[in-house]
Amino acid sequence: MPAKSIALYAVATALLTTGAAIAADKVQIGDEKVFPESITSTADGTLFAGSMPLGQVYKAAPGATKTELLIDRPAEGPASVLGVYADENAKLLWVCYSDAAAFSGSPDALAAVVKTFDLASGEAKNSYALDKGSFCNDIATTADGTAYIADTSNGSVMRLKVGADALDTWAKDEKLAGIDGLSFGPDGALYVNSVTKNKLLRIDMGADGAAGAITDLTLSEPIKGPDGMRFGDAGKLYLAENGAGRVDAVTFDGDNATITVVQDGFDTPTAVTKVGDTLWVLEARFSKMQEADPGPFYATPVSLK
């Protein structure tokens, strides 16, 4: 879920330094000029990734070193794939489709949609439209299957209740400008980031499911281009910084967030997903967008042991 790189298709690449050990083989995403933007996984290690420019979604079986096409580009409507999220309880794959022009504020941009597909077969299920000018960027669900969607352009979190036919606005605030990644913490709050403001925030949830206070968390050090993020074990949040070329582990103490670098040297990391003791890091490599042959794209495994 890139920041200014969506409009500029260019992000500076950090220098490679020593980090955590590589855990297994890389997984190649698609074939060429894929520029994948988001990744998700199931407990058995199946990976799903989406291509922003091609509008396709790919799947890699556990242990595979290359993906297969699962969902092709939509015939109509916005076609840039951003957030993908596997909800194993509901057996659904959620996919954000957006018009890249919406990120730069184009009045002609198509409104984003979030779609659901059968997690195993990729069969299309349902489609839900976001508001005008929207940019769907990430999805997270609660145990009951309610979905929460980041709308970057409108600075809001949209919600789809179980059984509902349309989205409603769960939270909208100027603090949410540039909202990108989101993930539920063990405390039941929704943690989000702002890719344009370089912030991490917490949105409390009331007993009735309503959005509560929005807290701008105090970071132990600056972050640059916070993007896809997912909670792992023991309340630890794993975060991709697309502008810093690194992935972090974030721990929380009240309103304070301690940033620990897991590994750096990535080329525009935009998403992470955790399977067991392995963190899979997706490199979008948007800085290569104008190259005739940018080379293959990978999800890289990093051992957390």
Sine and cosine of phi, psi and omega as CSV:
sin_phi,cos_phi,sin_psi,cos_psi,sin_omega,cos_omega
0.00,0.00,0.98,0.20,-0.21,-0.98
-0.93,0.36,0.30,-0.95,0.05,-1.00
-1.00,-0.04,-0.88,-0.48,-0.06,-1.00
-0.91,0.42,-0.26,0.97,0.00,-1.00
-0.90,0.44,-0.39,0.92,0.05,-1.00
-0.90,0.43,-0.64,0.77,-0.01,-1.00
-0.99,0.12,-0.63,0.78,-0.11,-0.99
-0.99,-0.12,-0.33,0.94,-0.07,-1.00
0.78,0.63,0.67,0.74,0.05,-1.00
-0.44,-0.90,0.80,-0.60,0.05,-1.00
-0.68,-0.73,0.70,-0.72,0.02,-1.00
-0.90,0.43,0.60,-0.80,-0.05,-1.00
-0.98,-0.20,0.74,-0.68,0.01,-1.00
-0.98,0.22,0.41,-0.91,0.03,-1.00
-0.97,0.25,0.55,-0.83,-0.02,-1.00
-0.96,0.29,0.79,-0.62,0.08,-1.00
-0.76,-0.65,0.20,-0.98,-0.04,-1.00
-0.92,0.38,0.69,-0.72,0.02,-1.00
-0.60,-0.80,-0.46,-0.89,0.00,-1.00
-0.92,0.39,0.35,-0.94,-0.05,-1.00
-0.96,0.27,0.56,-0.83,0.09,-1.00
-0.94,0.34,0.75,-0.67,-0.15,-0.99
-1.00,-0.02,-0.54,0.84,-0.10,-1.00
-0.34,-0.94,-0.15,-0.99,0.00,-1.00
-0.94,0.33,0.54,-0.84,0.13,-0.99
-0.92,0.40,0.36,-0.93,0.08,-1.00
-0.90,-0.45,0.86,-0.52,0.02,-1.00
-0.97,0.24,0.73,-0.68,0.00,-1.00
-0.99,-0.16,0.91,-0.41,0.02,-1.00
0.89,0.45,-0.38,-0.93,-0.06,-1.00
-0.93,-0.37,-0.90,0.43,-0.04,-1.00
-0.54,-0.84,0.52,-0.85,0.01,-1.00
0.78,0.63,0.67,0.75,-0.03,-1.00
-0.99,0.16,-0.67,0.74,-0.05,-1.00
0.70,0.72,0.90,0.43,-0.05,-1.00
-0.93,0.36,0.55,-0.84,-0.13,-0.99
-0.88,-0.48,-0.47,0.89,-0.06,-1.00
-0.62,-0.78,0.45,-0.89,0.00,-1.00
-0.63,-0.78,0.53,-0.85,0.08,-1.00
-0.56,-0.83,0.14,-0.99,-0.08,-1.00
-0.46,-0.89,0.27,-0.96,0.16,-0.99
-0.93,-0.36,0.19,-0.98,-0.13,-0.99
-0.88,0.47,-0.46,0.89,-0.01,-1.00
-0.99,0.16,-0.03,1.00,0.03,-1.00
0.99,-0.14,0.06,1.00,0.11,-0.99
-0.91,0.41,0.72,-0.69,-0.01,-1.00
-0.93,-0.36,0.56,-0.83,0.09,-1.00
-0.77,-0.64,0.70,-0.71,0.02,-1.00
-0.62,-0.78,0.50,-0.87,-0.02,-1.00
-0.89,-0.46,0.52,-0.85,0.04,-1.00
-0.98,-0.17,0.83,-0.56,0.01,-1.00
-0.92,0.40,-0.79,0.61,-0.05,-1.00
-0.97,0.23,-0.51,0.86,-0.08,-1.00
-1.00,0.02,-0.32,0.95,0.03,-1.00
0.94,0.34,0.41,0.91,-0.03,-1.00
-0.94,-0.35,0.38,-0.93,0.08,-1.00
-0.85,-0.53,0.71,-0.71,-0.08,-1.00
-0.88,-0.47,0.39,-0.92,-0.02,-1.00
-0.71,-0.70,0.68,-0.74,0.07,-1.00
-0.82,-0.57,0.83,-0.55,0.04,-1.00
-0.93,0.37,0.38,-0.92,0.03,-1.00
-0.80,0.59,0.78,-0.62,0.02,-1.00
1.00,0.05,-0.18,0.98,0.02,-1.00
-0.95,0.32,0.46,-0.89,0.03,-1.00
-0.95,-0.30,0.05,1.00,0.05,-1.00
-0.48,-0.88,0.53,-0.85,-0.01,-1.00
-1.00,0.09,0.26,-0.97,0.18,-0.98
-0.87,-0.48,0.46,-0.89,0.02,-1.00
-0.93,0.36,0.79,-0.61,0.04,-1.00
-0.96,-0.29,-0.70,0.71,-0.06,-1.00
-0.74,-0.68,0.83,-0.56,-0.02,-1.00
-0.99,0.12,0.16,-0.99,0.00,-1.00
-0.87,0.50,0.69,-0.73,0.02,-1.00
-0.91,0.40,0.53,-0.85,-0.05,-1.00
-0.96,0.28,-0.40,0.92,0.00,-1.00
-0.51,-0.86,0.26,-0.97,-0.01,-1.00
0.99,0.11,-0.05,-1.00,0.01,-1.00
-0.88,0.47,0.59,-0.81,-0.16,-0.99
-0.78,-0.63,-0.02,1.00,0.04,-1.00
-0.98,0.17,0.87,-0.50,0.00,-1.00
-1.00,0.08,0.81,-0.58,0.09,-1.00
-0.90,-0.43,-0.96,-0.30,-0.07,-1.00
-0.87,0.49,0.68,-0.73,0.20,-0.98
-0.79,-0.61,0.63,-0.78,-0.07,-1.00
-0.54,-0.84,0.82,-0.57,0.00,-1.00
-1.00,-0.06,0.88,-0.47,0.08,-1.00
-0.97,-0.25,0.99,-0.12,-0.07,-1.00
-0.93,0.37,-0.54,0.84,0.00,-1.00
-0.87,0.49,-0.69,0.72,-0.03,-1.00
-1.00,-0.01,-0.09,1.00,-0.04,-1.00
0.85,0.53,0.65,0.76,-0.03,-1.00
-0.83,-0.56,0.56,-0.83,0.19,-0.98
-0.95,-0.31,0.86,-0.50,0.03,-1.00
-1.00,-0.07,0.67,-0.75,-0.03,-1.00
-0.69,-0.72,0.78,-0.62,0.09,-1.00
-1.00,0.03,0.81,-0.59,0.13,-0.99
-0.90,-0.43,0.83,-0.56,-0.05,-1.00
-0.72,-0.69,0.31,-0.95,0.13,-0.99
-0.99,-0.15,0.88,-0.47,-0.06,-1.00
-0.83,0.56,-0.45,0.89,-0.01,-1.00
-0.91,0.42,-0.40,0.92,-0.01,-1.00
-0.92,0.39,-0.48,0.88,-0.02,-1.00
-0.90,0.43,-0.53,0.85,0.00,-1.00
-1.00,-0.08,0.14,0.99,0.10,-0.99
0.99,0.11,0.33,0.94,0.00,-1.00
-0.90,0.44,0.78,-0.62,0.01,-1.00
-0.93,0.36,-0.27,0.96,-0.02,-1.00
-1.00,-0.08,0.02,1.00,-0.05,-1.00
-0.92,0.39,0.60,-0.80,0.06,-1.00
-0.96,0.28,0.60,-0.80,0.08,-1.00
-0.91,0.42,0.60,-0.80,-0.02,-1.00
-0.95,0.30,0.35,-0.94,0.12,-0.99
-0.71,-0.70,0.48,-0.88,0.15,-0.99
-0.91,-0.42,0.73,-0.68,-0.07,-1.00
-0.84,-0.54,0.43,-0.90,0.09,-1.00
-0.90,-0.43,0.55,-0.83,0.00,-1.00
-0.69,-0.73,0.43,-0.90,0.11,-0.99
-0.88,0.47,0.77,-0.64,-0.12,-0.99
-0.91,0.42,-0.52,0.85,-0.04,-1.00
-1.00,0.06,-0.72,0.69,-0.14,-0.99
-0.99,-0.16,-0.34,0.94,-0.09,-1.00
0.99,0.14,0.14,0.99,0.02,-1.00
-0.90,0.44,0.73,-0.68,-0.01,-1.00
-0.91,0.41,0.65,-0.76,0.00,-1.00
-0.90,-0.43,-0.96,0.26,-0.07,-1.00
-0.68,-0.74,0.28,-0.96,0.01,-1.00
-0.68,-0.74,0.68,-0.74,-0.04,-1.00
-0.73,-0.69,0.80,-0.61,-0.04,-1.00
-1.00,0.09,0.63,-0.78,0.15,-0.99
-1.00,-0.01,-0.02,-1.00,-0.04,-1.00
-0.95,0.32,0.26,-0.97,0.07,-1.00
-0.84,0.54,0.66,-0.75,0.01,-1.00
0.98,0.22,0.18,0.98,-0.11,-0.99
-0.98,0.21,0.37,-0.93,0.07,-1.00
-0.63,-0.78,1.00,-0.09,-0.03,-1.00
-0.95,0.32,0.82,-0.58,-0.17,-0.99
-0.82,-0.57,-0.47,0.89,-0.02,-1.00
-0.29,-0.96,0.34,-0.94,-0.04,-1.00
-0.69,-0.72,0.56,-0.83,0.18,-0.98
-0.58,-0.81,0.50,-0.87,0.01,-1.00
-0.82,-0.58,0.41,-0.91,0.11,-0.99
-1.00,-0.09,0.10,-0.99,-0.08,-1.00
-0.87,0.50,-0.50,0.87,-0.02,-1.00
-0.99,0.11,0.00,1.00,0.04,-1.00
1.00,-0.08,0.00,1.00,0.08,-1.00
-0.92,0.40,0.72,-0.69,-0.06,-1.00
-0.96,-0.27,0.60,-0.80,0.03,-1.00
-0.83,-0.56,0.75,-0.66,-0.15,-0.99
-0.81,-0.58,0.77,-0.64,0.05,-1.00
-0.99,0.15,0.82,-0.57,0.09,-1.00
-0.94,-0.34,0.99,-0.16,-0.12,-0.99
-0.89,0.45,-0.72,0.69,-0.09,-1.00
-0.92,0.40,-0.59,0.81,-0.06,-1.00
-0.99,-0.12,0.03,1.00,0.05,-1.00
0.85,0.53,0.75,0.66,-0.08,-1.00
-0.57,-0.82,0.29,-0.96,0.16,-0.99
-0.92,-0.40,0.87,-0.50,0.05,-1.00
-1.00,-0.05,0.39,-0.92,-0.05,-1.00
-0.72,-0.69,0.60,-0.80,0.14,-0.99
-0.83,-0.56,0.95,-0.31,0.04,-1.00
-0.95,0.30,0.46,-0.89,0.03,-1.00
-0.87,0.50,0.80,-0.61,0.01,-1.00
1.00,0.04,-0.13,0.99,-0.01,-1.00
-0.98,0.21,0.44,-0.90,0.01,-1.00
-0.99,-0.11,-0.20,0.98,-0.07,-1.00
-0.53,-0.85,0.37,-0.93,0.06,-1.00
-0.97,0.23,0.44,-0.90,0.20,-0.98
-0.80,-0.61,0.31,-0.95,0.00,-1.00
-0.99,0.10,0.92,-0.40,-0.02,-1.00
-1.00,0.09,-0.67,0.74,0.01,-1.00
-0.54,-0.84,0.72,-0.70,0.07,-1.00
-0.57,-0.82,0.82,-0.57,-0.09,-1.00
-0.31,-0.95,0.46,-0.89,0.03,-1.00
-0.89,0.45,-0.40,0.92,0.05,-1.00
-0.91,0.42,-0.37,0.93,-0.06,-1.00
-1.00,-0.05,0.18,0.98,0.05,-1.00
-0.84,0.54,0.77,-0.63,0.01,-1.00
0.98,0.20,0.31,0.95,-0.01,-1.00
-0.84,0.54,0.65,-0.76,-0.09,-1.00
-0.70,-0.71,-1.00,-0.02,-0.01,-1.00
-0.97,0.23,0.45,-0.89,0.07,-1.00
-0.47,-0.88,0.53,-0.85,-0.02,-1.00
-0.33,-0.95,0.62,-0.79,0.01,-1.00
-0.99,0.13,0.73,-0.68,0.05,-1.00
-1.00,0.03,0.19,-0.98,0.02,-1.00
-0.91,0.42,-0.29,0.96,0.05,-1.00
-0.99,0.12,0.00,1.00,0.01,-1.00
1.00,0.05,-0.11,0.99,0.02,-1.00
-0.99,0.13,0.41,-0.91,0.08,-1.00
-0.99,-0.11,0.86,-0.50,0.05,-1.00
-0.99,-0.11,0.71,-0.71,-0.04,-1.00
-0.71,-0.71,0.28,-0.96,0.12,-0.99
-0.79,-0.61,0.29,-0.96,0.13,-0.99
-0.91,-0.41,0.92,-0.40,-0.04,-1.00
-0.95,0.31,-0.40,0.92,0.00,-1.00
-1.00,-0.05,-0.44,0.90,-0.04,-1.00
-0.97,-0.23,-0.09,1.00,0.03,-1.00
0.85,0.53,0.79,0.61,-0.04,-1.00
-0.77,-0.64,0.39,-0.92,0.23,-0.97
-0.90,-0.44,0.68,-0.73,-0.03,-1.00
-0.71,-0.70,0.37,-0.93,0.06,-1.00
-0.85,-0.53,0.75,-0.66,0.08,-1.00
-0.93,-0.37,0.92,-0.40,0.01,-1.00
-0.94,0.33,0.45,-0.89,0.04,-1.00
-0.85,-0.52,0.78,-0.62,0.00,-1.00
-0.97,0.24,0.19,-0.98,0.01,-1.00
-0.88,0.48,-0.44,0.90,0.01,-1.00
-1.00,0.03,0.05,1.00,0.01,-1.00
1.00,0.02,-0.05,1.00,0.00,-1.00
-0.97,0.23,0.49,-0.87,0.06,-1.00
-0.93,0.38,0.66,-0.75,0.02,-1.00
-0.95,-0.32,-0.62,-0.78,-0.06,-1.00
-0.91,0.42,0.59,-0.81,0.09,-1.00
-0.95,-0.31,0.89,-0.45,-0.10,-1.00
-0.93,-0.36,0.80,-0.60,0.10,-0.99
-0.99,0.14,0.95,-0.31,-0.12,-0.99
-0.97,0.26,0.55,-0.84,0.02,-1.00
-1.00,0.06,0.86,-0.51,-0.09,-1.00
-1.00,-0.07,0.58,-0.81,0.02,-1.00
-0.95,0.32,-0.38,0.93,0.07,-1.00
-0.38,-0.92,0.34,-0.94,-0.03,-1.00
-0.91,0.42,0.47,-0.88,0.13,-0.99
-0.85,-0.53,0.38,-0.92,-0.08,-1.00
-0.73,-0.69,0.93,-0.37,0.01,-1.00
0.94,0.34,0.75,0.66,0.05,-1.00
-0.87,0.50,0.70,-0.72,-0.17,-0.99
-0.74,-0.67,-0.79,-0.62,-0.02,-1.00
-0.89,0.46,0.59,-0.80,0.01,-1.00
-0.45,-0.89,0.51,-0.86,0.00,-1.00
-0.54,-0.84,0.65,-0.76,0.09,-1.00
-0.96,0.29,0.60,-0.80,0.12,-0.99
-0.94,-0.34,-0.74,-0.67,-0.03,-1.00
-1.00,-0.02,0.36,-0.93,0.14,-0.99
0.81,0.59,0.58,0.81,0.09,-1.00
0.95,0.32,0.33,0.94,-0.01,-1.00
-1.00,-0.08,0.77,-0.64,0.00,-1.00
-0.98,-0.20,0.76,-0.65,0.05,-1.00
-0.97,-0.23,0.76,-0.65,-0.20,-0.98
-0.73,-0.68,0.73,-0.68,0.12,-0.99
-1.00,-0.09,0.76,-0.65,0.10,-1.00
-0.95,-0.30,0.98,-0.21,-0.08,-1.00
-0.93,0.37,-0.49,0.87,-0.03,-1.00
-1.00,0.10,-0.32,0.95,-0.01,-1.00
-0.97,-0.24,-0.14,0.99,0.03,-1.00
0.93,0.38,0.54,0.84,-0.06,-1.00
-0.59,-0.81,0.23,-0.97,0.13,-0.99
-0.84,-0.54,0.57,-0.82,-0.11,-0.99
-0.83,-0.56,0.34,-0.94,0.26,-0.97
-0.93,-0.36,0.78,-0.63,-0.07,-1.00
-0.89,-0.46,0.79,-0.61,0.09,-1.00
-0.90,-0.43,0.43,-0.90,-0.14,-0.99
-0.83,-0.56,0.61,-0.79,0.12,-0.99
-0.67,-0.74,0.99,-0.12,-0.11,-0.99
0.91,0.42,-0.83,-0.55,-0.01,-1.00
-1.00,-0.08,0.18,0.98,-0.01,-1.00
-0.97,-0.25,0.66,-0.75,0.00,-1.00
-0.84,-0.54,0.85,-0.53,0.01,-1.00
-0.99,-0.13,0.85,-0.53,-0.04,-1.00
-0.99,-0.10,0.83,-0.56,0.10,-1.00
-0.83,-0.55,0.83,-0.56,-0.02,-1.00
-0.95,0.31,0.81,-0.59,0.07,-1.00
-1.00,0.09,-0.75,0.66,0.06,-1.00
-0.30,-0.95,0.57,-0.82,0.07,-1.00
-0.83,-0.55,-0.14,-0.99,-0.03,-1.00
1.00,0.02,0.21,0.98,0.04,-1.00
-1.00,0.06,0.42,-0.91,0.02,-1.00
-0.98,-0.17,0.99,-0.13,-0.01,-1.00
0.81,0.59,0.91,0.41,0.09,-1.00
-0.95,0.32,0.83,-0.56,-0.08,-1.00
-0.91,-0.42,-0.17,0.98,-0.05,-1.00
-0.33,-0.94,0.40,-0.91,0.06,-1.00
-0.66,-0.75,0.41,-0.91,0.17,-0.99
-0.50,-0.87,0.57,-0.82,-0.10,-1.00
-0.93,-0.36,0.76,-0.65,0.08,-1.00
-0.78,-0.62,0.94,-0.34,-0.05,-1.00
0.87,0.50,-0.82,-0.57,0.01,-1.00
-0.99,-0.13,0.29,0.96,-0.01,-1.00
-0.90,-0.43,0.74,-0.67,0.12,-0.99
-0.97,-0.23,0.87,-0.49,0.05,-1.00
-1.00,-0.03,0.80,-0.59,-0.06,-1.00
-0.92,-0.39,0.81,-0.59,-0.01,-1.00
-0.99,-0.16,0.80,-0.60,0.05,-1.00
-0.97,-0.23,0.88,-0.48,0.00,-1.00
-0.99,0.14,-0.53,0.85,0.05,-1.00
0.82,0.57,0.72,0.70,-0.01,-1.00
-0.90,0.44,-0.35,0.94,0.03,-1.00
-0.91,0.42,-0.27,0.96,0.00,-1.00
-0.99,-0.14,0.15,0.99,-0.13,-0.99
-0.85,0.53,-0.55,0.83,-0.06,-1.00
-1.00,-0.02,0.01,1.00,-0.01,-1.00
-0.99,0.14,0.61,-0.79,0.00,-1.00
-0.90,0.43,-0.60,0.80,0.01,-1.00
-0.72,-0.69,1.00,0.01,-0.04,-1.00
-0.97,0.24,-0.13,0.99,-0.03,-1.00
1.00,0.10,0.03,-1.00,-0.05,-1.00
-0.96,0.27,0.30,-0.95,0.00,-1.00
-0.88,-0.48,0.58,-0.81,-0.12,-0.99
-0.69,-0.72,0.41,-0.91,0.34,-0.94
-0.98,-0.20,0.80,-0.60,-0.09,-1.00
-0.96,-0.28,0.78,-0.62,0.02,-1.00
-1.00,0.08,0.69,-0.72,0.06,-1.00
-0.82,-0.58,0.81,-0.59,-0.01,-1.00
-0.96,0.28,0.71,-0.70,0.03,-1.00
-0.97,-0.23,0.12,0.99,0.00,-1.00
-0.95,0.33,0.00,0.00,0.00,0.00
